[in-house]
């Protein structure tokens, strides 16, 4: 469930216009998908492959798309070598 604070930012009377969002530790992608469905350009990063796979499944189910990154190597790994892909239905 998307937190009410995020809903207020995108749908409330003082909503922000769609822009760019970075979500760190996005888990199964609930909030990233929410923002993407509301026109935001979202990049989401997580370290857990299983969560990233579920996020990709959820994106495919909804037809939304956003950039997703995962890093499966140890924390000492150079983060500039992370894998980048698009979580989407295609």
PyMOL Python script that loads the backbone (N, CA, C, O; Angstrom):
from pymol import cmd

cmd.read_pdbstr("""\
ATOM      1  N   UNK A   1       0.843  -1.169   0.000  1.00  0.00           N
ATOM      2  CA  UNK A   1       0.000   0.000   0.000  1.00  0.00           C
ATOM      3  C   UNK A   1       0.895   1.240   0.000  1.00  0.00           C
ATOM      4  O   UNK A   1       1.862   1.326   0.757  1.00  0.00           O
ATOM      5  N   UNK A   2       0.560   2.176  -0.844  1.00  0.00           N
ATOM      6  CA  UNK A   2       1.316   3.421  -0.915  1.00  0.00           C
ATOM      7  C   UNK A   2       0.955   4.301   0.276  1.00  0.00           C
ATOM      8  O   UNK A   2      -0.224   4.502   0.567  1.00  0.00           O
ATOM      9  N   UNK A   3       1.972   4.828   0.968  1.00  0.00           N
ATOM     10  CA  UNK A   3       1.703   5.662   2.142  1.00  0.00           C
ATOM     11  C   UNK A   3       0.881   6.904   1.785  1.00  0.00           C
ATOM     12  O   UNK A   3       1.034   7.455   0.695  1.00  0.00           O
ATOM     13  N   UNK A   4       0.014   7.344   2.694  1.00  0.00           N
ATOM     14  CA  UNK A   4      -0.839   8.501   2.413  1.00  0.00           C
ATOM     15  C   UNK A   4      -0.039   9.770   2.111  1.00  0.00           C
ATOM     16  O   UNK A   4      -0.527  10.650   1.401  1.00  0.00           O
ATOM     17  N   UNK A   5       1.172   9.874   2.636  1.00  0.00           N
ATOM     18  CA  UNK A   5       1.997  11.052   2.359  1.00  0.00           C
ATOM     19  C   UNK A   5       2.366  11.131   0.883  1.00  0.00           C
ATOM     20  O   UNK A   5       2.415  12.216   0.305  1.00  0.00           O
ATOM     21  N   UNK A   6       2.625   9.974   0.277  1.00  0.00           N
ATOM     22  CA  UNK A   6       2.947   9.957  -1.145  1.00  0.00           C
ATOM     23  C   UNK A   6       1.708  10.222  -1.994  1.00  0.00           C
ATOM     24  O   UNK A   6       1.782  10.899  -3.019  1.00  0.00           O
ATOM     25  N   UNK A   7       0.587   9.692  -1.565  1.00  0.00           N
ATOM     26  CA  UNK A   7      -0.667   9.955  -2.275  1.00  0.00           C
ATOM     27  C   UNK A   7      -0.962  11.451  -2.257  1.00  0.00           C
ATOM     28  O   UNK A   7      -1.373  12.017  -3.270  1.00  0.00           O
ATOM     29  N   UNK A   8      -0.753  12.091  -1.110  1.00  0.00           N
ATOM     30  CA  UNK A   8      -0.985  13.537  -1.006  1.00  0.00           C
ATOM     31  C   UNK A   8      -0.061  14.313  -1.934  1.00  0.00           C
ATOM     32  O   UNK A   8      -0.463  15.324  -2.510  1.00  0.00           O
ATOM     33  N   UNK A   9       1.176  13.846  -2.083  1.00  0.00           N
ATOM     34  CA  UNK A   9       2.120  14.537  -2.968  1.00  0.00           C
ATOM     35  C   UNK A   9       1.731  14.454  -4.434  1.00  0.00           C
ATOM     36  O   UNK A   9       2.067  15.345  -5.215  1.00  0.00           O
ATOM     37  N   UNK A  10       1.032  13.404  -4.815  1.00  0.00           N
ATOM     38  CA  UNK A  10       0.684  13.223  -6.220  1.00  0.00           C
ATOM     39  C   UNK A  10      -0.778  13.497  -6.550  1.00  0.00           C
ATOM     40  O   UNK A  10      -1.112  13.767  -7.704  1.00  0.00           O
ATOM     41  N   UNK A  11      -1.654  13.431  -5.543  1.00  0.00           N
ATOM     42  CA  UNK A  11      -3.076  13.589  -5.818  1.00  0.00           C
ATOM     43  C   UNK A  11      -3.762  14.660  -4.969  1.00  0.00           C
ATOM     44  O   UNK A  11      -4.888  15.059  -5.266  1.00  0.00           O
ATOM     45  N   UNK A  12      -3.094  15.121  -3.927  1.00  0.00           N
ATOM     46  CA  UNK A  12      -3.714  16.060  -3.002  1.00  0.00           C
ATOM     47  C   UNK A  12      -3.828  17.473  -3.565  1.00  0.00           C
ATOM     48  O   UNK A  12      -3.372  17.739  -4.678  1.00  0.00           O
ATOM     49  N   UNK A  13      -4.434  18.378  -2.800  1.00  0.00           N
ATOM     50  CA  UNK A  13      -4.645  19.750  -3.261  1.00  0.00           C
ATOM     51  C   UNK A  13      -3.335  20.509  -3.497  1.00  0.00           C
ATOM     52  O   UNK A  13      -3.300  21.458  -4.281  1.00  0.00           O
ATOM     53  N   UNK A  14      -2.265  20.096  -2.825  1.00  0.00           N
ATOM     54  CA  UNK A  14      -0.961  20.740  -3.032  1.00  0.00           C
ATOM     55  C   UNK A  14      -0.001  19.798  -3.754  1.00  0.00           C
ATOM     56  O   UNK A  14       1.202  19.783  -3.491  1.00  0.00           O
ATOM     57  N   UNK A  15      -0.571  19.008  -4.678  1.00  0.00           N
ATOM     58  CA  UNK A  15       0.225  17.991  -5.370  1.00  0.00           C
ATOM     59  C   UNK A  15       1.354  18.609  -6.189  1.00  0.00           C
ATOM     60  O   UNK A  15       1.264  19.729  -6.692  1.00  0.00           O
ATOM     61  N   UNK A  16       2.410  17.829  -6.294  1.00  0.00           N
ATOM     62  CA  UNK A  16       3.549  18.219  -7.099  1.00  0.00           C
ATOM     63  C   UNK A  16       3.322  17.804  -8.548  1.00  0.00           C
ATOM     64  O   UNK A  16       2.693  16.776  -8.798  1.00  0.00           O
ATOM     65  N   UNK A  17       3.812  18.573  -9.496  1.00  0.00           N
ATOM     66  CA  UNK A  17       3.720  18.124 -10.885  1.00  0.00           C
ATOM     67  C   UNK A  17       4.658  16.936 -11.074  1.00  0.00           C
ATOM     68  O   UNK A  17       5.679  16.846 -10.392  1.00  0.00           O
ATOM     69  N   UNK A  18       4.332  16.030 -11.984  1.00  0.00           N
ATOM     70  CA  UNK A  18       5.222  14.892 -12.214  1.00  0.00           C
ATOM     71  C   UNK A  18       6.633  15.364 -12.537  1.00  0.00           C
ATOM     72  O   UNK A  18       6.835  16.358 -13.236  1.00  0.00           O
ATOM     73  N   UNK A  19       7.594  14.632 -12.012  1.00  0.00           N
ATOM     74  CA  UNK A  19       9.001  14.946 -12.233  1.00  0.00           C
ATOM     75  C   UNK A  19       9.808  13.665 -12.174  1.00  0.00           C
ATOM     76  O   UNK A  19       9.351  12.608 -12.607  1.00  0.00           O
ATOM     77  N   UNK A  20      11.010  13.769 -11.636  1.00  0.00           N
ATOM     78  CA  UNK A  20      11.874  12.602 -11.497  1.00  0.00           C
ATOM     79  C   UNK A  20      11.911  12.170 -10.040  1.00  0.00           C
ATOM     80  O   UNK A  20      11.935  13.004  -9.135  1.00  0.00           O
ATOM     81  N   UNK A  21      11.916  10.843  -9.820  1.00  0.00           N
ATOM     82  CA  UNK A  21      11.968  10.301  -8.463  1.00  0.00           C
ATOM     83  C   UNK A  21      13.006   9.186  -8.409  1.00  0.00           C
ATOM     84  O   UNK A  21      13.156   8.407  -9.351  1.00  0.00           O
ATOM     85  N   UNK A  22      13.712   9.128  -7.298  1.00  0.00           N
ATOM     86  CA  UNK A  22      14.665   8.056  -7.030  1.00  0.00           C
ATOM     87  C   UNK A  22      14.207   7.349  -5.771  1.00  0.00           C
ATOM     88  O   UNK A  22      14.054   7.971  -4.719  1.00  0.00           O
ATOM     89  N   UNK A  23      13.989   6.046  -5.879  1.00  0.00           N
ATOM     90  CA  UNK A  23      13.595   5.277  -4.702  1.00  0.00           C
ATOM     91  C   UNK A  23      14.685   4.262  -4.383  1.00  0.00           C
ATOM     92  O   UNK A  23      15.008   3.402  -5.202  1.00  0.00           O
ATOM     93  N   UNK A  24      15.240   4.371  -3.194  1.00  0.00           N
ATOM     94  CA  UNK A  24      16.277   3.452  -2.738  1.00  0.00           C
ATOM     95  C   UNK A  24      15.645   2.402  -1.844  1.00  0.00           C
ATOM     96  O   UNK A  24      14.881   2.729  -0.936  1.00  0.00           O
ATOM     97  N   UNK A  25      15.963   1.143  -2.102  1.00  0.00           N
ATOM     98  CA  UNK A  25      15.358   0.063  -1.324  1.00  0.00           C
ATOM     99  C   UNK A  25      13.894  -0.092  -1.684  1.00  0.00           C
ATOM    100  O   UNK A  25      13.038  -0.103  -0.800  1.00  0.00           O
ATOM    101  N   UNK A  26      13.593  -0.213  -2.970  1.00  0.00           N
ATOM    102  CA  UNK A  26      12.200  -0.186  -3.426  1.00  0.00           C
ATOM    103  C   UNK A  26      11.442  -1.482  -3.239  1.00  0.00           C
ATOM    104  O   UNK A  26      10.241  -1.526  -3.506  1.00  0.00           O
ATOM    105  N   UNK A  27      12.103  -2.544  -2.788  1.00  0.00           N
ATOM    106  CA  UNK A  27      11.384  -3.785  -2.499  1.00  0.00           C
ATOM    107  C   UNK A  27      10.647  -4.313  -3.709  1.00  0.00           C
ATOM    108  O   UNK A  27      11.249  -4.520  -4.762  1.00  0.00           O
ATOM    109  N   UNK A  28       9.362  -4.533  -3.572  1.00  0.00           N
ATOM    110  CA  UNK A  28       8.576  -5.101  -4.676  1.00  0.00           C
ATOM    111  C   UNK A  28       7.995  -4.036  -5.602  1.00  0.00           C
ATOM    112  O   UNK A  28       7.184  -4.355  -6.472  1.00  0.00           O
ATOM    113  N   UNK A  29       8.392  -2.796  -5.430  1.00  0.00           N
ATOM    114  CA  UNK A  29       8.061  -1.754  -6.398  1.00  0.00           C
ATOM    115  C   UNK A  29       6.733  -1.042  -6.227  1.00  0.00           C
ATOM    116  O   UNK A  29       6.312  -0.322  -7.132  1.00  0.00           O
ATOM    117  N   UNK A  30       6.070  -1.213  -5.118  1.00  0.00           N
ATOM    118  CA  UNK A  30       4.745  -0.606  -4.932  1.00  0.00           C
ATOM    119  C   UNK A  30       4.767   0.907  -5.152  1.00  0.00           C
ATOM    120  O   UNK A  30       3.962   1.430  -5.923  1.00  0.00           O
ATOM    121  N   UNK A  31       5.665   1.603  -4.493  1.00  0.00           N
ATOM    122  CA  UNK A  31       5.689   3.062  -4.615  1.00  0.00           C
ATOM    123  C   UNK A  31       6.248   3.514  -5.955  1.00  0.00           C
ATOM    124  O   UNK A  31       5.780   4.505  -6.515  1.00  0.00           O
ATOM    125  N   UNK A  32       7.244   2.799  -6.478  1.00  0.00           N
ATOM    126  CA  UNK A  32       7.778   3.138  -7.797  1.00  0.00           C
ATOM    127  C   UNK A  32       6.690   3.022  -8.860  1.00  0.00           C
ATOM    128  O   UNK A  32       6.569   3.881  -9.733  1.00  0.00           O
ATOM    129  N   UNK A  33       5.905   1.959  -8.781  1.00  0.00           N
ATOM    130  CA  UNK A  33       4.798   1.790  -9.723  1.00  0.00           C
ATOM    131  C   UNK A  33       3.754   2.885  -9.560  1.00  0.00           C
ATOM    132  O   UNK A  33       3.216   3.390 -10.546  1.00  0.00           O
ATOM    133  N   UNK A  34       3.472   3.245  -8.333  1.00  0.00           N
ATOM    134  CA  UNK A  34       2.492   4.296  -8.076  1.00  0.00           C
ATOM    135  C   UNK A  34       2.914   5.599  -8.755  1.00  0.00           C
ATOM    136  O   UNK A  34       2.124   6.225  -9.462  1.00  0.00           O
ATOM    137  N   UNK A  35       4.164   5.997  -8.532  1.00  0.00           N
ATOM    138  CA  UNK A  35       4.650   7.226  -9.157  1.00  0.00           C
ATOM    139  C   UNK A  35       4.669   7.106 -10.685  1.00  0.00           C
ATOM    140  O   UNK A  35       4.268   8.040 -11.379  1.00  0.00           O
ATOM    141  N   UNK A  36       5.126   5.982 -11.208  1.00  0.00           N
ATOM    142  CA  UNK A  36       5.175   5.794 -12.659  1.00  0.00           C
ATOM    143  C   UNK A  36       3.788   5.906 -13.279  1.00  0.00           C
ATOM    144  O   UNK A  36       3.627   6.502 -14.344  1.00  0.00           O
ATOM    145  N   UNK A  37       2.789   5.337 -12.617  1.00  0.00           N
ATOM    146  CA  UNK A  37       1.409   5.429 -13.128  1.00  0.00           C
ATOM    147  C   UNK A  37       0.875   6.852 -13.093  1.00  0.00           C
ATOM    148  O   UNK A  37      -0.086   7.180 -13.790  1.00  0.00           O
ATOM    149  N   UNK A  38       1.500   7.693 -12.280  1.00  0.00           N
ATOM    150  CA  UNK A  38       1.070   9.092 -12.199  1.00  0.00           C
ATOM    151  C   UNK A  38       1.991  10.019 -12.989  1.00  0.00           C
ATOM    152  O   UNK A  38       2.024  11.224 -12.743  1.00  0.00           O
ATOM    153  N   UNK A  39       2.730   9.460 -13.930  1.00  0.00           N
ATOM    154  CA  UNK A  39       3.503  10.267 -14.863  1.00  0.00           C
ATOM    155  C   UNK A  39       4.922  10.618 -14.446  1.00  0.00           C
ATOM    156  O   UNK A  39       5.591  11.384 -15.138  1.00  0.00           O
ATOM    157  N   UNK A  40       5.390  10.081 -13.340  1.00  0.00           N
ATOM    158  CA  UNK A  40       6.744  10.379 -12.873  1.00  0.00           C
ATOM    159  C   UNK A  40       7.761   9.518 -13.603  1.00  0.00           C
ATOM    160  O   UNK A  40       7.462   8.388 -13.987  1.00  0.00           O
ATOM    161  N   UNK A  41       8.959  10.049 -13.796  1.00  0.00           N
ATOM    162  CA  UNK A  41      10.102   9.321 -14.335  1.00  0.00           C
ATOM    163  C   UNK A  41      10.837   8.749 -13.126  1.00  0.00           C
ATOM    164  O   UNK A  41      11.533   9.478 -12.419  1.00  0.00           O
ATOM    165  N   UNK A  42      10.685   7.446 -12.888  1.00  0.00           N
ATOM    166  CA  UNK A  42      11.169   6.824 -11.652  1.00  0.00           C
ATOM    167  C   UNK A  42      12.360   5.918 -11.924  1.00  0.00           C
ATOM    168  O   UNK A  42      12.356   5.126 -12.867  1.00  0.00           O
ATOM    169  N   UNK A  43      13.372   6.046 -11.088  1.00  0.00           N
ATOM    170  CA  UNK A  43      14.466   5.084 -11.037  1.00  0.00           C
ATOM    171  C   UNK A  43      14.454   4.492  -9.645  1.00  0.00           C
ATOM    172  O   UNK A  43      14.441   5.220  -8.653  1.00  0.00           O
ATOM    173  N   UNK A  44      14.457   3.175  -9.570  1.00  0.00           N
ATOM    174  CA  UNK A  44      14.382   2.480  -8.286  1.00  0.00           C
ATOM    175  C   UNK A  44      15.577   1.543  -8.150  1.00  0.00           C
ATOM    176  O   UNK A  44      15.978   0.891  -9.114  1.00  0.00           O
ATOM    177  N   UNK A  45      16.140   1.482  -6.951  1.00  0.00           N
ATOM    178  CA  UNK A  45      17.330   0.670  -6.686  1.00  0.00           C
ATOM    179  C   UNK A  45      17.063  -0.257  -5.503  1.00  0.00           C
ATOM    180  O   UNK A  45      16.517   0.163  -4.483  1.00  0.00           O
ATOM    181  N   UNK A  46      17.454  -1.517  -5.651  1.00  0.00           N
ATOM    182  CA  UNK A  46      17.353  -2.466  -4.538  1.00  0.00           C
ATOM    183  C   UNK A  46      18.461  -3.489  -4.654  1.00  0.00           C
ATOM    184  O   UNK A  46      18.999  -3.707  -5.739  1.00  0.00           O
ATOM    185  N   UNK A  47      18.804  -4.117  -3.545  1.00  0.00           N
ATOM    186  CA  UNK A  47      19.872  -5.114  -3.499  1.00  0.00           C
ATOM    187  C   UNK A  47      19.364  -6.551  -3.530  1.00  0.00           C
ATOM    188  O   UNK A  47      20.156  -7.478  -3.698  1.00  0.00           O
ATOM    189  N   UNK A  48      18.077  -6.749  -3.375  1.00  0.00           N
ATOM    190  CA  UNK A  48      17.521  -8.100  -3.218  1.00  0.00           C
ATOM    191  C   UNK A  48      16.923  -8.571  -4.545  1.00  0.00           C
ATOM    192  O   UNK A  48      15.907  -8.045  -5.001  1.00  0.00           O
ATOM    193  N   UNK A  49      17.565  -9.565  -5.156  1.00  0.00           N
ATOM    194  CA  UNK A  49      17.114 -10.061  -6.460  1.00  0.00           C
ATOM    195  C   UNK A  49      15.662 -10.527  -6.443  1.00  0.00           C
ATOM    196  O   UNK A  49      14.916 -10.266  -7.387  1.00  0.00           O
ATOM    197  N   UNK A  50      15.258 -11.211  -5.378  1.00  0.00           N
ATOM    198  CA  UNK A  50      13.888 -11.735  -5.300  1.00  0.00           C
ATOM    199  C   UNK A  50      12.864 -10.595  -5.314  1.00  0.00           C
ATOM    200  O   UNK A  50      11.826 -10.692  -5.969  1.00  0.00           O
ATOM    201  N   UNK A  51      13.160  -9.529  -4.594  1.00  0.00           N
ATOM    202  CA  UNK A  51      12.257  -8.371  -4.586  1.00  0.00           C
ATOM    203  C   UNK A  51      12.217  -7.702  -5.949  1.00  0.00           C
ATOM    204  O   UNK A  51      11.152  -7.293  -6.412  1.00  0.00           O
ATOM    205  N   UNK A  52      13.368  -7.590  -6.589  1.00  0.00           N
ATOM    206  CA  UNK A  52      13.426  -6.976  -7.922  1.00  0.00           C
ATOM    207  C   UNK A  52      12.617  -7.790  -8.920  1.00  0.00           C
ATOM    208  O   UNK A  52      11.903  -7.228  -9.751  1.00  0.00           O
ATOM    209  N   UNK A  53      12.725  -9.104  -8.842  1.00  0.00           N
ATOM    210  CA  UNK A  53      11.948  -9.952  -9.745  1.00  0.00           C
ATOM    211  C   UNK A  53      10.450  -9.752  -9.519  1.00  0.00           C
ATOM    212  O   UNK A  53       9.687  -9.685 -10.482  1.00  0.00           O
ATOM    213  N   UNK A  54      10.024  -9.658  -8.269  1.00  0.00           N
ATOM    214  CA  UNK A  54       8.598  -9.417  -7.980  1.00  0.00           C
ATOM    215  C   UNK A  54       8.174  -8.041  -8.493  1.00  0.00           C
ATOM    216  O   UNK A  54       7.061  -7.882  -8.994  1.00  0.00           O
ATOM    217  N   UNK A  55       9.049  -7.057  -8.370  1.00  0.00           N
ATOM    218  CA  UNK A  55       8.744  -5.720  -8.890  1.00  0.00           C
ATOM    219  C   UNK A  55       8.551  -5.768 -10.408  1.00  0.00           C
ATOM    220  O   UNK A  55       7.659  -5.114 -10.950  1.00  0.00           O
ATOM    221  N   UNK A  56       9.384  -6.537 -11.077  1.00  0.00           N
ATOM    222  CA  UNK A  56       9.240  -6.680 -12.532  1.00  0.00           C
ATOM    223  C   UNK A  56       7.915  -7.348 -12.887  1.00  0.00           C
ATOM    224  O   UNK A  56       7.249  -6.950 -13.843  1.00  0.00           O
ATOM    225  N   UNK A  57       7.540  -8.357 -12.119  1.00  0.00           N
ATOM    226  CA  UNK A  57       6.261  -9.027 -12.355  1.00  0.00           C
ATOM    227  C   UNK A  57       5.094  -8.060 -12.166  1.00  0.00           C
ATOM    228  O   UNK A  57       4.166  -8.024 -12.974  1.00  0.00           O
ATOM    229  N   UNK A  58       5.154  -7.275 -11.084  1.00  0.00           N
ATOM    230  CA  UNK A  58       4.078  -6.315 -10.828  1.00  0.00           C
ATOM    231  C   UNK A  58       4.002  -5.270 -11.934  1.00  0.00           C
ATOM    232  O   UNK A  58       2.907  -4.874 -12.333  1.00  0.00           O
ATOM    233  N   UNK A  59       5.148  -4.818 -12.433  1.00  0.00           N
ATOM    234  CA  UNK A  59       5.156  -3.848 -13.526  1.00  0.00           C
ATOM    235  C   UNK A  59       4.510  -4.445 -14.771  1.00  0.00           C
ATOM    236  O   UNK A  59       3.735  -3.777 -15.456  1.00  0.00           O
ATOM    237  N   UNK A  60       4.829  -5.701 -15.061  1.00  0.00           N
ATOM    238  CA  UNK A  60       4.242  -6.362 -16.221  1.00  0.00           C
ATOM    239  C   UNK A  60       2.735  -6.504 -16.069  1.00  0.00           C
ATOM    240  O   UNK A  60       1.996  -6.348 -17.041  1.00  0.00           O
ATOM    241  N   UNK A  61       2.277  -6.795 -14.867  1.00  0.00           N
ATOM    242  CA  UNK A  61       0.847  -6.950 -14.618  1.00  0.00           C
ATOM    243  C   UNK A  61       0.084  -5.645 -14.798  1.00  0.00           C
ATOM    244  O   UNK A  61      -1.068  -5.653 -15.234  1.00  0.00           O
ATOM    245  N   UNK A  62       0.716  -4.527 -14.465  1.00  0.00           N
ATOM    246  CA  UNK A  62       0.033  -3.236 -14.530  1.00  0.00           C
ATOM    247  C   UNK A  62       0.302  -2.483 -15.825  1.00  0.00           C
ATOM    248  O   UNK A  62      -0.435  -1.557 -16.164  1.00  0.00           O
ATOM    249  N   UNK A  63       1.350  -2.867 -16.557  1.00  0.00           N
ATOM    250  CA  UNK A  63       1.702  -2.163 -17.782  1.00  0.00           C
ATOM    251  C   UNK A  63       2.501  -0.893 -17.533  1.00  0.00           C
ATOM    252  O   UNK A  63       2.789  -0.160 -18.480  1.00  0.00           O
ATOM    253  N   UNK A  64       2.868  -0.611 -16.286  1.00  0.00           N
ATOM    254  CA  UNK A  64       3.669   0.574 -15.970  1.00  0.00           C
ATOM    255  C   UNK A  64       5.140   0.261 -16.216  1.00  0.00           C
ATOM    256  O   UNK A  64       5.539  -0.902 -16.260  1.00  0.00           O
ATOM    257  N   UNK A  65       5.932   1.303 -16.373  1.00  0.00           N
ATOM    258  CA  UNK A  65       7.363   1.115 -16.589  1.00  0.00           C
ATOM    259  C   UNK A  65       8.148   2.137 -15.792  1.00  0.00           C
ATOM    260  O   UNK A  65       7.729   3.285 -15.646  1.00  0.00           O
ATOM    261  N   UNK A  66       9.298   1.705 -15.275  1.00  0.00           N
ATOM    262  CA  UNK A  66      10.218   2.598 -14.583  1.00  0.00           C
ATOM    263  C   UNK A  66      11.596   1.961 -14.621  1.00  0.00           C
ATOM    264  O   UNK A  66      11.711   0.753 -14.827  1.00  0.00           O
ATOM    265  N   UNK A  67      12.631   2.746 -14.427  1.00  0.00           N
ATOM    266  CA  UNK A  67      13.986   2.220 -14.413  1.00  0.00           C
ATOM    267  C   UNK A  67      14.239   1.504 -13.099  1.00  0.00           C
ATOM    268  O   UNK A  67      13.894   2.016 -12.034  1.00  0.00           O
ATOM    269  N   UNK A  68      14.838   0.326 -13.165  1.00  0.00           N
ATOM    270  CA  UNK A  68      15.155  -0.388 -11.932  1.00  0.00           C
ATOM    271  C   UNK A  68      16.587  -0.879 -11.986  1.00  0.00           C
ATOM    272  O   UNK A  68      17.064  -1.337 -13.024  1.00  0.00           O
ATOM    273  N   UNK A  69      17.257  -0.780 -10.866  1.00  0.00           N
ATOM    274  CA  UNK A  69      18.645  -1.215 -10.757  1.00  0.00           C
ATOM    275  C   UNK A  69      18.754  -2.213  -9.629  1.00  0.00           C
ATOM    276  O   UNK A  69      18.048  -2.123  -8.625  1.00  0.00           O
ATOM    277  N   UNK A  70      19.648  -3.162  -9.809  1.00  0.00           N
ATOM    278  CA  UNK A  70      19.946  -4.093  -8.738  1.00  0.00           C
ATOM    279  C   UNK A  70      21.444  -4.312  -8.680  1.00  0.00           C
ATOM    280  O   UNK A  70      22.128  -4.252  -9.702  1.00  0.00           O
ATOM    281  N   UNK A  71      21.937  -4.558  -7.521  1.00  0.00           N
ATOM    282  CA  UNK A  71      23.352  -4.866  -7.319  1.00  0.00           C
ATOM    283  C   UNK A  71      23.413  -6.128  -6.478  1.00  0.00           C
ATOM    284  O   UNK A  71      22.990  -6.128  -5.322  1.00  0.00           O
ATOM    285  N   UNK A  72      23.932  -7.195  -7.047  1.00  0.00           N
ATOM    286  CA  UNK A  72      23.935  -8.463  -6.334  1.00  0.00           C
ATOM    287  C   UNK A  72      25.298  -8.808  -5.746  1.00  0.00           C
ATOM    288  O   UNK A  72      25.417  -9.796  -5.021  1.00  0.00           O
ATOM    289  N   UNK A  73      26.313  -8.030  -6.039  1.00  0.00           N
ATOM    290  CA  UNK A  73      27.657  -8.289  -5.527  1.00  0.00           C
ATOM    291  C   UNK A  73      27.775  -7.766  -4.097  1.00  0.00           C
ATOM    292  O   UNK A  73      26.900  -7.031  -3.640  1.00  0.00           O
ATOM    293  N   UNK A  74      28.842  -8.130  -3.384  1.00  0.00           N
ATOM    294  CA  UNK A  74      29.039  -7.636  -2.022  1.00  0.00           C
ATOM    295  C   UNK A  74      29.063  -6.108  -1.964  1.00  0.00           C
ATOM    296  O   UNK A  74      29.312  -5.439  -2.967  1.00  0.00           O
ATOM    297  N   UNK A  75      28.805  -5.579  -0.791  1.00  0.00           N
ATOM    298  CA  UNK A  75      28.723  -4.126  -0.616  1.00  0.00           C
ATOM    299  C   UNK A  75      30.011  -3.415  -1.014  1.00  0.00           C
ATOM    300  O   UNK A  75      29.971  -2.229  -1.342  1.00  0.00           O
ATOM    301  N   UNK A  76      31.144  -4.098  -0.995  1.00  0.00           N
ATOM    302  CA  UNK A  76      32.408  -3.463  -1.350  1.00  0.00           C
ATOM    303  C   UNK A  76      32.573  -3.282  -2.856  1.00  0.00           C
ATOM    304  O   UNK A  76      33.539  -2.658  -3.294  1.00  0.00           O
ATOM    305  N   UNK A  77      31.659  -3.811  -3.647  1.00  0.00           N
ATOM    306  CA  UNK A  77      31.740  -3.721  -5.097  1.00  0.00           C
ATOM    307  C   UNK A  77      31.551  -2.287  -5.560  1.00  0.00           C
ATOM    308  O   UNK A  77      30.826  -1.513  -4.934  1.00  0.00           O
ATOM    309  N   UNK A  78      32.196  -1.943  -6.643  1.00  0.00           N
ATOM    310  CA  UNK A  78      32.064  -0.614  -7.247  1.00  0.00           C
ATOM    311  C   UNK A  78      30.643  -0.448  -7.791  1.00  0.00           C
ATOM    312  O   UNK A  78      30.247  -1.176  -8.702  1.00  0.00           O
ATOM    313  N   UNK A  79      29.881   0.486  -7.254  1.00  0.00           N
ATOM    314  CA  UNK A  79      28.477   0.677  -7.645  1.00  0.00           C
ATOM    315  C   UNK A  79      28.321   1.210  -9.052  1.00  0.00           C
ATOM    316  O   UNK A  79      27.215   1.166  -9.592  1.00  0.00           O
ATOM    317  N   UNK A  80      29.377   1.712  -9.673  1.00  0.00           N
ATOM    318  CA  UNK A  80      29.248   2.198 -11.044  1.00  0.00           C
ATOM    319  C   UNK A  80      29.056   1.049 -12.016  1.00  0.00           C
ATOM    320  O   UNK A  80      28.739   1.279 -13.183  1.00  0.00           O
ATOM    321  N   UNK A  81      29.245  -0.204 -11.554  1.00  0.00           N
ATOM    322  CA  UNK A  81      29.048  -1.364 -12.420  1.00  0.00           C
ATOM    323  C   UNK A  81      27.693  -2.015 -12.214  1.00  0.00           C
ATOM    324  O   UNK A  81      27.515  -3.171 -12.597  1.00  0.00           O
ATOM    325  N   UNK A  82      26.745  -1.328 -11.632  1.00  0.00           N
ATOM    326  CA  UNK A  82      25.442  -1.921 -11.362  1.00  0.00           C
ATOM    327  C   UNK A  82      24.691  -2.231 -12.663  1.00  0.00           C
ATOM    328  O   UNK A  82      24.948  -1.629 -13.706  1.00  0.00           O
ATOM    329  N   UNK A  83      23.784  -3.160 -12.574  1.00  0.00           N
ATOM    330  CA  UNK A  83      22.963  -3.524 -13.728  1.00  0.00           C
ATOM    331  C   UNK A  83      21.760  -2.605 -13.787  1.00  0.00           C
ATOM    332  O   UNK A  83      21.111  -2.369 -12.768  1.00  0.00           O
ATOM    333  N   UNK A  84      21.452  -2.082 -14.964  1.00  0.00           N
ATOM    334  CA  UNK A  84      20.281  -1.220 -15.122  1.00  0.00           C
ATOM    335  C   UNK A  84      19.363  -1.846 -16.153  1.00  0.00           C
ATOM    336  O   UNK A  84      19.803  -2.274 -17.220  1.00  0.00           O
ATOM    337  N   UNK A  85      18.106  -1.893 -15.828  1.00  0.00           N
ATOM    338  CA  UNK A  85      17.117  -2.421 -16.755  1.00  0.00           C
ATOM    339  C   UNK A  85      15.821  -1.650 -16.544  1.00  0.00           C
ATOM    340  O   UNK A  85      15.714  -0.826 -15.637  1.00  0.00           O
ATOM    341  N   UNK A  86      14.862  -1.924 -17.377  1.00  0.00           N
ATOM    342  CA  UNK A  86      13.558  -1.296 -17.233  1.00  0.00           C
ATOM    343  C   UNK A  86      12.575  -2.305 -16.708  1.00  0.00           C
ATOM    344  O   UNK A  86      12.437  -3.394 -17.266  1.00  0.00           O
ATOM    345  N   UNK A  87      11.883  -1.953 -15.630  1.00  0.00           N
ATOM    346  CA  UNK A  87      10.803  -2.792 -15.129  1.00  0.00           C
ATOM    347  C   UNK A  87       9.568  -2.396 -15.911  1.00  0.00           C
ATOM    348  O   UNK A  87       9.027  -1.306 -15.725  1.00  0.00           O
ATOM    349  N   UNK A  88       9.131  -3.268 -16.773  1.00  0.00           N
ATOM    350  CA  UNK A  88       7.957  -2.953 -17.598  1.00  0.00           C
ATOM    351  C   UNK A  88       7.338  -4.234 -18.106  1.00  0.00           C
ATOM    352  O   UNK A  88       7.806  -5.334 -17.812  1.00  0.00           O
ATOM    353  N   UNK A  89       6.288  -4.071 -18.865  1.00  0.00           N
ATOM    354  CA  UNK A  89       5.588  -5.231 -19.411  1.00  0.00           C
ATOM    355  C   UNK A  89       6.224  -5.712 -20.691  1.00  0.00           C
ATOM    356  O   UNK A  89       5.806  -6.732 -21.238  1.00  0.00           O
ATOM    357  N   UNK A  90       7.222  -5.008 -21.184  1.00  0.00           N
ATOM    358  CA  UNK A  90       7.863  -5.433 -22.441  1.00  0.00           C
ATOM    359  C   UNK A  90       9.257  -5.915 -22.210  1.00  0.00           C
ATOM    360  O   UNK A  90       9.939  -6.308 -23.157  1.00  0.00           O
TER     361      UNK A  90
END
""", "prot")
cmd.dss("prot")
cmd.show_as("cartoon", "prot")
cmd.util.cbc("prot")
cmd.orient("prot")
